[in-house]
Amino acid sequence: MVILKQIAAKISEIRHSKKYSQEKLAELAGLHKNYIGAIERAEKNPSIIVLYKISKALNISLSDLLSGI
């Protein structure tokens, strides 16, 4: 699904810009590192709650995470 790939790419891009590993992002978001990897590969469809946790861990708003998608 195209939207999953767009979300995956955005999360990965922001994570890299902050120099966070998947493990660090998972720790900050309270999620498992394998789950973060699966989201970034567009293998999982994260809930809005999970996206909120990721956005807070990246120190951005949920609307910023989803803008342009």
C-alpha positions, 0 to 999 in steps of 0.5 A: 500500500502506497501510504504505508511506504510513504509513512515508512520513508518519512519515519526513516528519514526523520530518524536518520536526520536525528541520528537515532538507531531503530533501537533508540527510537524503539526505546524512546517510543516504548516499542520493540526494535523489530516493530520499528524495523517492520514499520520502516519496511512497510510490513506493518500497518501502525495504529494512530496510537503507535504513530503518536508514540513514534512522533513524540519519540522523534520530538515532532507533532503527529501532524508533522509526521503525517504532513505531505502523505 
